[in-house]
Amino acid sequence: MNVIIHHNPRCSKSRTTLALLREHGIEPEIVRYLDDPPDPARLRQIAARLGVGPAEMVRTGESTWKELGLALDALDDESLLRILSEHPILIERPIVELGERARIGRPPEAVLDILQQRRR
């Protein structure tokens, strides 16, 4: 099964998660989501694999979030997915996918549980 990492090479957590995958003998497909942003449908799929709503995928501490004057409680899921697609810097990172499961690598070790299931 293919492992995918939604990666931002400028993010230390993303770099550490990628290194952790490689330490476990996994060379993932690297998706540089800032260069090729996922559309709302793909983001909906990722959220489902994470088992979270779109609000849990948002980096509200990013300056872009503040500059846009956004508030989670004022946005529905579809609006959030559209905003994340239009401003991918707001997507929590890194996200690792394996089949129908995914984890946010914060901390990077959080991805290990889906990797262990891969070996079963």
DSSP file (Angstrom, degrees, kcal/mol; ACC not computed):
  #  RESIDUE AA STRUCTURE BP1 BP2  ACC     N-H-->O    O-->H-N    N-H-->O    O-->H-N    TCO  KAPPA ALPHA  PHI   PSI    X-CA   Y-CA   Z-CA
    1    1 A M              0   0    0      0, 0.0     2,-0.3     0, 0.0   117,-0.0   0.000 360.0 360.0 360.0 139.6    0.0    0.0    0.0
    2    2 A N        -     0   0    0     26,-0.0    97,-0.8     1,-0.0     2,-0.5  -0.537 360.0-148.2 -78.9 134.9    1.3    3.4   -0.9
    3    3 A V  E     -A   98   0A   0     -2,-0.3    26,-3.2    24,-0.2     2,-0.4  -0.885  14.3-165.5-101.4 132.4    2.2    5.9    1.8
    4    4 A I  E     -Ab  97  29A   0     93,-2.4    93,-3.1    -2,-0.5     2,-0.5  -0.958   6.1-164.7-119.5 135.2    1.6    9.6    1.0
    5    5 A I  E     -Ab  96  30A   0     24,-2.7    26,-3.0    -2,-0.4     2,-0.9  -0.986  15.8-145.7-118.9 127.0    2.9   12.6    2.9
    6    6 A H  E     -Ab  95  31A   0     89,-3.3    89,-1.1    -2,-0.5     2,-0.4  -0.825  40.6-168.1 -87.5 107.1    1.5   16.0    2.4
    7    7 A H        -     0   0    0     24,-2.5    27,-0.5    -2,-0.9    26,-0.4  -0.796  37.5-172.8-118.8 138.3    4.8   17.8    2.9
    8    8 A N    >   -     0   0    0     -2,-0.4     3,-2.3     3,-0.1     7,-0.3  -0.946  16.1-158.1-121.4 105.7    6.0   21.3    3.4
    9    9 A P  T 3  S+     0   0    0      0, 0.0    -1,-0.1     0, 0.0     6,-0.1   0.660  90.4  60.9 -62.5 -14.6    9.9   21.2    3.3
   10   10 A R  T 3  S+     0   0    0      4,-0.0     2,-0.5    -3,-0.0    -3,-0.0   0.571  87.8  88.5 -85.4  -9.0   10.1   24.5    5.2
   11   11 A C    <>  -     0   0    0     -3,-2.3     4,-2.4     1,-0.1     5,-0.2  -0.791  67.5-151.6 -95.4 125.6    8.3   22.9    8.2
   12   12 A S  H  > S+     0   0    0     -2,-0.5     4,-2.6     1,-0.2     5,-0.2   0.881  97.8  51.8 -64.3 -38.2   10.5   21.2   10.8
   13   13 A K  H  > S+     0   0    0      2,-0.2     4,-2.4     1,-0.2    -1,-0.2   0.890 110.7  49.2 -64.7 -37.8    7.7   18.8   11.8
   14   14 A S  H  > S+     0   0    0     -6,-0.2     4,-2.3     2,-0.2    -2,-0.2   0.922 112.2  47.0 -67.2 -44.2    7.1   17.9    8.2
   15   15 A R  H  X S+     0   0    0     -4,-2.4     4,-2.3    -7,-0.3    -2,-0.2   0.905 113.4  49.2 -63.0 -41.3   10.9   17.3    7.6
   16   16 A T  H  X S+     0   0    0     -4,-2.6     4,-2.4     2,-0.2    -2,-0.2   0.899 110.7  50.0 -66.2 -40.6   11.1   15.2   10.9
   17   17 A T  H  X S+     0   0    0     -4,-2.4     4,-2.3     2,-0.2    -2,-0.2   0.911 110.2  50.2 -65.0 -41.9    8.0   13.1    9.9
   18   18 A L  H  X S+     0   0    0     -4,-2.3     4,-2.2     1,-0.2    -2,-0.2   0.921 111.4  48.8 -61.2 -44.0    9.5   12.4    6.4
   19   19 A A  H  X S+     0   0    0     -4,-2.3     4,-2.4     1,-0.2    -2,-0.2   0.896 109.3  53.2 -62.6 -39.9   12.8   11.4    8.1
   20   20 A L  H  X S+     0   0    0     -4,-2.4     4,-1.2     2,-0.2    -2,-0.2   0.911 108.0  50.3 -62.2 -43.5   10.8    9.1   10.5
   21   21 A L  H ><>S+     0   0    0     -4,-2.3     5,-2.3     1,-0.2     3,-0.6   0.936 111.9  47.7 -58.9 -46.4    9.1    7.4    7.6
   22   22 A R  H ><5S+     0   0    0     -4,-2.2     3,-1.9     1,-0.2    -2,-0.2   0.867 105.6  58.1 -65.1 -36.4   12.4    6.8    5.9
   23   23 A E  H 3<5S+     0   0    0     -4,-2.4    -1,-0.2     1,-0.3    -2,-0.2   0.798 104.7  53.3 -61.5 -27.3   13.9    5.5    9.1
   24   24 A H  T <<5S-     0   0    0     -4,-1.2    -1,-0.3    -3,-0.6    -2,-0.2   0.178 126.9-102.2 -93.3  16.4   11.1    2.9    9.0
   25   25 A G  T < 5S+     0   0    0     -3,-1.9     2,-0.5     1,-0.2    -3,-0.2   0.710  80.5 132.0  75.6  21.4   12.1    1.9    5.5
   26   26 A I      < -     0   0    0     -5,-2.3    -1,-0.2    -6,-0.2    -2,-0.2  -0.927  39.4-168.1-112.5 123.3    9.2    3.8    3.8
   27   27 A E        -     0   0    0     -2,-0.5   -24,-0.2    -3,-0.1     3,-0.0  -0.875  26.5-158.9-105.0  97.6    9.8    6.0    0.9
   28   28 A P        -     0   0    0      0, 0.0     2,-0.5     0, 0.0   -24,-0.2  -0.244  25.4-101.4 -76.7 161.6    6.5    7.8    0.6
   29   29 A E  E     -b    4   0A   0    -26,-3.2   -24,-2.7     2,-0.0     2,-0.6  -0.738  43.3-140.1 -73.5 125.3    4.9    9.6   -2.3
   30   30 A I  E     -b    5   0A   0     -2,-0.5     2,-0.7   -26,-0.2   -24,-0.2  -0.831  17.4-169.0 -98.9 120.1    5.7   13.3   -1.5
   31   31 A V  E     -b    6   0A   0    -26,-3.0   -24,-2.5    -2,-0.6     2,-1.6  -0.930  11.6-154.9-107.9 112.3    2.9   15.7   -2.2
   32   32 A R    >>  -     0   0    0     -2,-0.7     4,-1.8   -26,-0.2     3,-1.3  -0.666  15.5-174.7 -86.9  87.2    4.1   19.3   -2.0
   33   33 A Y  T 34 S+     0   0    0     -2,-1.6    -1,-0.2   -26,-0.4   -25,-0.1   0.666  75.6  61.1 -66.1 -19.4    0.6   20.7   -1.2
   34   34 A L  T 34 S+     0   0    0    -27,-0.5    -1,-0.3     1,-0.2    55,-0.1   0.840 111.6  40.3 -73.3 -31.5    1.7   24.3   -1.3
   35   35 A D  T <4 S+     0   0    0     -3,-1.3    -2,-0.2     1,-0.2    -1,-0.2   0.792 132.2  24.9 -83.3 -30.8    2.7   23.9   -4.9
   36   36 A D  S  < S-     0   0    0     -4,-1.8    -1,-0.2    52,-0.0    -2,-0.1  -0.684  86.7-156.1-135.5  77.8   -0.2   21.7   -5.9
   37   37 A P        -     0   0    0      0, 0.0     2,-0.1     0, 0.0    -3,-0.1  -0.240  19.4-115.8 -62.2 140.1   -3.1   22.5   -3.5
   38   38 A P        -     0   0    0      0, 0.0    -5,-0.0     0, 0.0    -2,-0.0  -0.460  29.1-120.5 -70.8 146.0   -5.8   19.8   -3.0
   39   39 A D     >  -     0   0    0     -2,-0.1     4,-2.4     1,-0.1     3,-0.3  -0.352  33.7 -95.9 -79.1 169.2   -9.3   20.7   -4.1
   40   40 A P  H  > S+     0   0    0      0, 0.0     4,-2.3     0, 0.0     5,-0.2   0.856 124.4  54.6 -56.4 -37.2  -12.2   20.7   -1.6
   41   41 A A  H  > S+     0   0    0      2,-0.2     4,-1.9     1,-0.2     5,-0.1   0.916 110.0  46.3 -64.1 -41.9  -13.2   17.1   -2.6
   42   42 A R  H  > S+     0   0    0     -3,-0.3     4,-2.4     2,-0.2    -1,-0.2   0.900 111.7  51.6 -66.9 -39.9   -9.7   15.8   -1.9
   43   43 A L  H  X S+     0   0    0     -4,-2.4     4,-2.6     2,-0.2    -2,-0.2   0.883 107.4  53.0 -63.6 -37.8   -9.6   17.7    1.4
   44   44 A R  H  X S+     0   0    0     -4,-2.3     4,-2.2    -5,-0.2    -1,-0.2   0.907 109.7  49.3 -61.4 -41.9  -12.9   16.2    2.4
   45   45 A Q  H  X S+     0   0    0     -4,-1.9     4,-2.1     2,-0.2    -2,-0.2   0.912 111.1  48.7 -63.6 -43.9  -11.4   12.7    1.7
   46   46 A I  H  X S+     0   0    0     -4,-2.4     4,-2.2     2,-0.2    -2,-0.2   0.920 109.9  51.9 -63.5 -44.0   -8.4   13.5    3.8
   47   47 A A  H  X>S+     0   0    0     -4,-2.6     5,-2.2     1,-0.2     4,-1.5   0.912 109.1  50.8 -58.7 -43.0  -10.5   14.7    6.6
   48   48 A A  H  <5S+     0   0    0     -4,-2.2    -1,-0.2     1,-0.2    -2,-0.2   0.904 110.0  49.4 -62.0 -41.5  -12.5   11.5    6.5
   49   49 A R  H  <5S+     0   0    0     -4,-2.1    53,-1.4     1,-0.2    -1,-0.2   0.845 112.3  48.3 -66.5 -33.1   -9.4    9.5    6.6
   50   50 A L  H  <5S-     0   0    0     -4,-2.2    -1,-0.2    51,-0.2    -2,-0.2   0.744 108.7-128.5 -74.9 -23.4   -8.2   11.5    9.6
   51   51 A G  T  <5S+     0   0    0     -4,-1.5     2,-0.3     1,-0.3    -3,-0.2   0.814  71.1 108.1  76.2  31.8  -11.5   11.0   11.3
   52   52 A V  S   <S-     0   0    0     -5,-2.2    -1,-0.3    -6,-0.1    -2,-0.2  -0.860  70.8-108.2-132.5 166.4  -11.9   14.8   11.9
   53   53 A G    >   -     0   0    0     -2,-0.3     3,-1.6    -3,-0.1     4,-0.3  -0.521  43.7 -99.3 -86.0 164.8  -13.9   17.7   10.6
   54   54 A P  G >  S+     0   0    0      0, 0.0     3,-1.8     0, 0.0     4,-0.2   0.811 119.2  67.6 -55.0 -31.6  -12.3   20.3    8.4
   55   55 A A  G >  S+     0   0    0      1,-0.3     3,-1.1     2,-0.2    17,-0.1   0.830  94.6  57.2 -60.4 -30.8  -11.9   22.7   11.4
   56   56 A E  G <  S+     0   0    0     -3,-1.6    -1,-0.3     1,-0.2     0, 0.0   0.558 101.6  57.4 -77.4  -6.0   -9.3   20.3   12.9
   57   57 A M  G <  S+     0   0    0     -3,-1.8    35,-3.3    -4,-0.3     2,-0.4   0.386  86.6 103.2 -99.5   2.0   -7.2   20.6    9.8
   58   58 A V  B <   -D   91   0B   0     -3,-1.1     2,-1.1    -4,-0.2    33,-0.2  -0.707  62.3-147.2 -96.8 134.8   -6.8   24.4   10.1
   59   59 A R    >   +     0   0    0     31,-2.8     3,-1.5    -2,-0.4     6,-0.3  -0.767  22.1 176.2 -93.6  87.5   -3.8   26.2   11.3
   60   60 A T  T 3  S+     0   0    0     -2,-1.1    -1,-0.2     1,-0.3     6,-0.1   0.636  71.9  67.1 -71.6 -12.8   -5.5   29.2   12.9
   61   61 A G  T 3  S+     0   0    0     -3,-0.1    -1,-0.3     4,-0.1     2,-0.1   0.571  75.7 109.7 -82.8  -8.4   -2.2   30.5   14.2
   62   62 A E  S <> S-     0   0    0     -3,-1.5     4,-1.5     1,-0.1     3,-0.5  -0.386  76.4-127.6 -67.6 143.8   -1.0   31.3   10.6
   63   63 A S  H  > S+     0   0    0      1,-0.2     4,-3.1     2,-0.2     5,-0.2   0.843 108.9  62.2 -61.0 -33.3   -0.8   34.9    9.7
   64   64 A T  H  > S+     0   0    0      2,-0.2     4,-2.1     1,-0.2    -1,-0.2   0.902 100.8  52.6 -59.4 -41.3   -2.9   34.3    6.6
   65   65 A W  H  >>S+     0   0    0     -3,-0.5     5,-1.7    -6,-0.3     4,-0.5   0.931 113.6  43.1 -59.1 -46.4   -5.8   33.1    8.9
   66   66 A K  H ><5S+     0   0    0     -4,-1.5     3,-1.0     1,-0.2    -2,-0.2   0.899 111.5  53.8 -68.2 -41.0   -5.6   36.4   10.8
   67   67 A E  H 3<5S+     0   0    0     -4,-3.1    -1,-0.2     1,-0.3    -2,-0.2   0.849 107.8  51.1 -62.4 -34.2   -5.1   38.5    7.7
   68   68 A L  H 3<5S-     0   0    0     -4,-2.1    -1,-0.3    -5,-0.2    -2,-0.2   0.598 107.2-130.6 -78.9 -10.5   -8.3   37.0    6.2
   69   69 A G  T <<5 +     0   0    0     -3,-1.0    -3,-0.2    -4,-0.5     2,-0.2   0.865  47.6 165.7  65.9  37.8  -10.2   37.8    9.4
   70   70 A L      < -     0   0    0     -5,-1.7     2,-0.4   -10,-0.1    -1,-0.2  -0.506  25.0-166.7 -90.7 154.7  -11.6   34.3    9.7
   71   71 A A    >   -     0   0    0     -2,-0.2     3,-1.7     1,-0.1     4,-0.3  -0.987  20.6-140.2-139.7 129.2  -13.3   32.6   12.6
   72   72 A L  G >  S+     0   0    0     -2,-0.4     3,-1.6     1,-0.3    -1,-0.1   0.877 102.3  55.9 -55.5 -41.9  -13.9   28.9   12.8
   73   73 A D  G 3  S+     0   0    0      1,-0.3    -1,-0.3    -3,-0.1    -3,-0.0   0.614 104.5  54.7 -71.6  -9.4  -17.4   29.3   14.4
   74   74 A A  G <  S+     0   0    0     -3,-1.7     2,-0.4     2,-0.1    -1,-0.3   0.415  99.6  73.9 -99.5   0.7  -18.5   31.5   11.5
   75   75 A L    <   -     0   0    0     -3,-1.6     2,-0.1    -4,-0.3   -20,-0.1  -0.936  67.2-143.7-122.4 136.1  -17.6   29.0    8.8
   76   76 A D     >  -     0   0    0     -2,-0.4     4,-2.4     1,-0.1     5,-0.2  -0.397  39.2 -96.6 -84.8 172.7  -19.4   25.8    7.7
   77   77 A D  H  > S+     0   0    0      1,-0.2     4,-2.7     2,-0.2     5,-0.2   0.901 122.9  51.2 -58.3 -44.8  -17.4   22.7    6.5
   78   78 A E  H  > S+     0   0    0      1,-0.2     4,-2.0     2,-0.2    -1,-0.2   0.892 110.5  49.1 -63.3 -39.3  -17.7   23.5    2.8
   79   79 A S  H  > S+     0   0    0      2,-0.2     4,-2.5     1,-0.2    -1,-0.2   0.918 111.5  49.8 -64.7 -42.8  -16.5   27.0    3.3
   80   80 A L  H  X S+     0   0    0     -4,-2.4     4,-2.8     2,-0.2    -2,-0.2   0.918 109.4  51.0 -61.8 -43.9  -13.5   25.8    5.3
   81   81 A L  H  X S+     0   0    0     -4,-2.7     4,-2.0     1,-0.2    -1,-0.2   0.899 111.4  48.3 -61.9 -40.3  -12.6   23.2    2.6
   82   82 A R  H  X S+     0   0    0     -4,-2.0     4,-2.3     2,-0.2    -1,-0.2   0.921 112.1  48.6 -64.9 -44.0  -12.8   25.9    0.0
   83   83 A I  H  X S+     0   0    0     -4,-2.5     4,-2.2     1,-0.2    -2,-0.2   0.912 110.8  50.8 -63.2 -42.7  -10.6   28.3    2.1
   84   84 A L  H  < S+     0   0    0     -4,-2.8     7,-0.2     1,-0.2    -1,-0.2   0.887 111.3  48.6 -62.6 -38.6   -8.1   25.5    2.7
   85   85 A S  H  < S+     0   0    0     -4,-2.0    -1,-0.2    -5,-0.2    -2,-0.2   0.889 115.5  43.4 -67.9 -39.0   -7.9   24.8   -1.0
   86   86 A E  H  < S+     0   0    0     -4,-2.3    -2,-0.2     1,-0.3    -1,-0.2   0.765 127.7  30.4 -76.6 -26.2   -7.4   28.4   -1.8
   87   87 A H    ><  +     0   0    0     -4,-2.2     3,-2.5    -5,-0.2    -1,-0.3  -0.633  68.4 173.4-132.5  72.4   -4.9   29.0    1.0
   88   88 A P  G >  S+     0   0    0      0, 0.0     3,-1.9     0, 0.0    -1,-0.1   0.669  70.0  78.0 -62.5 -15.9   -3.1   25.7    1.5
   89   89 A I  G 3  S+     0   0    0      1,-0.3    -5,-0.1   -55,-0.1   -55,-0.1   0.744  88.0  62.6 -60.4 -20.2   -0.7   27.3    4.0
   90   90 A L  G <  S+     0   0    0     -3,-2.5   -31,-2.8    -6,-0.2     2,-0.4   0.533  78.8 105.6 -83.3  -6.7   -3.6   27.0    6.4
   91   91 A I  B <  S-D   58   0B   0     -3,-1.9   -33,-0.2    -7,-0.2   -34,-0.1  -0.602  80.2-113.3 -78.2 129.6   -3.7   23.2    6.2
   92   92 A E        -     0   0    0    -35,-3.3    -1,-0.1    -2,-0.4    -2,-0.1  -0.296  51.3 -99.2 -57.2 144.0   -2.2   21.4    9.3
   93   93 A R  S    S+     0   0    0      1,-0.2   -86,-0.1    11,-0.1     2,-0.1  -0.948  76.9  13.3-142.3 158.9    0.9   19.6    8.4
   94   94 A P        -     0   0    0      0, 0.0    11,-3.0     0, 0.0     2,-0.5   0.726  61.2-174.8 -81.4 159.4    2.3   17.1    7.8
   95   95 A I  E     -AC   6 104A   0    -89,-1.1   -89,-3.3     9,-0.2     2,-0.5  -0.974   5.8-163.0-115.7 129.9   -0.5   14.7    6.9
   96   96 A V  E     -AC   5 103A   0      7,-3.0     7,-2.2    -2,-0.5     2,-0.4  -0.948   5.8-164.1-113.5 131.0    0.5   11.1    6.2
   97   97 A E  E     +AC   4 102A   0    -93,-3.1   -93,-2.4    -2,-0.5     2,-0.3  -0.914  14.4 174.8-115.6 141.4   -2.0    8.8    4.4
   98   98 A L  E >   -AC   3 101A   0      3,-2.9     3,-1.9    -2,-0.4     2,-0.2  -0.870  66.1 -54.4-142.6 107.0   -1.9    5.0    4.2
   99   99 A G  T 3  S-     0   0    0    -97,-0.8    -1,-0.1    -2,-0.3   -50,-0.1  -0.426 121.6 -14.9  61.5-127.2   -4.9    3.5    2.5
  100  100 A E  T 3  S+     0   0    0     -2,-0.2     2,-0.3    -3,-0.1    -1,-0.3   0.281 125.8  78.2 -92.7  10.1   -8.1    4.7    4.2
  101  101 A R  E <   +C   98   0A   0     -3,-1.9    -3,-2.9    13,-0.1     2,-0.3  -0.852  52.9 175.6-119.7 155.3   -6.3    6.0    7.3
  102  102 A A  E     -C   97   0A   0    -53,-1.4     2,-0.3    -2,-0.3    -5,-0.2  -0.983   9.3-163.8-152.1 158.7   -4.3    9.2    7.9
  103  103 A R  E     -C   96   0A   0     -7,-2.2    -7,-3.0    -2,-0.3     2,-0.5  -0.993  23.3-124.8-143.2 146.7   -2.6   11.0   10.7
  104  104 A I  E     -C   95   0A   0     -2,-0.3     2,-1.9    -9,-0.2    -9,-0.2  -0.815  28.6-129.7 -87.3 130.8   -1.3   14.5   11.3
  105  105 A G        +     0   0    0    -11,-3.0   -88,-0.1    -2,-0.5     4,-0.1  -0.330  53.9 144.6 -82.6  57.0    2.4   14.3   12.2
  106  106 A R  S    S+     0   0    0     -2,-1.9    -2,-0.1     1,-0.5    -1,-0.1  -0.856  87.2  17.5-133.0  97.5    2.1   16.5   15.3
  107  107 A P  S >  S-     0   0    0      0, 0.0     3,-2.4     0, 0.0    -1,-0.5   0.627 102.3-129.9 -73.1 165.5    4.1   15.1   16.9
  108  108 A P  G >  S+     0   0    0      0, 0.0     3,-1.7     0, 0.0     4,-0.2   0.824 104.9  66.3 -52.9 -33.9    5.8   13.2   14.1
  109  109 A E  G >  S+     0   0    0      1,-0.3     3,-1.7     2,-0.2     4,-0.3   0.644  78.9  83.5 -64.9 -13.3    5.5   10.0   16.1
  110  110 A A  G X  S+     0   0    0     -3,-2.4     3,-0.6     1,-0.3     4,-0.3   0.741  82.6  61.3 -62.3 -21.9    1.7   10.2   15.7
  111  111 A V  G X> S+     0   0    0     -3,-1.7     4,-1.3    -4,-0.2     3,-0.6   0.638  82.0  83.7 -79.4 -11.9    2.1    8.6   12.3
  112  112 A L  H <> S+     0   0    0     -3,-1.7     4,-2.5     1,-0.2    -1,-0.2   0.823  79.2  63.1 -64.1 -31.8    3.6    5.4   13.7
  113  113 A D  H <> S+     0   0    0     -3,-0.6     4,-1.4    -4,-0.3    -1,-0.2   0.891 105.8  44.3 -64.8 -37.2    0.2    3.8   14.6
  114  114 A I  H <> S+     0   0    0     -3,-0.6     4,-1.1    -4,-0.3    -1,-0.2   0.812 111.9  54.4 -75.3 -26.4   -0.9    3.6   10.9
  115  115 A L  H  X S+     0   0    0     -4,-1.3     4,-0.9     2,-0.2    -2,-0.2   0.894 105.9  52.0 -69.1 -38.9    2.6    2.4    9.9
  116  116 A Q  H >< S+     0   0    0     -4,-2.5     3,-0.6     1,-0.2     4,-0.4   0.872 106.8  53.2 -64.2 -36.6    2.3   -0.5   12.4
  117  117 A Q  H >< S+     0   0    0     -4,-1.4     3,-0.8     1,-0.2    -1,-0.2   0.799  99.9  63.8 -67.5 -28.0   -1.1   -1.4   11.0
  118  118 A R  H 3< S+     0   0    0     -4,-1.1    -1,-0.2     1,-0.2    -2,-0.2   0.836 100.0  52.6 -62.4 -33.4    0.6   -1.6    7.5
  119  119 A R  T <<        0   0    0     -4,-0.9    -1,-0.2    -3,-0.6    -2,-0.2   0.602 360.0 360.0 -81.8 -11.7    2.8   -4.4    8.7
  120  120 A R    <         0   0    0     -3,-0.8    -1,-0.2    -4,-0.4    -2,-0.1   0.474 360.0 360.0 -78.1 360.0   -0.1   -6.6    9.9
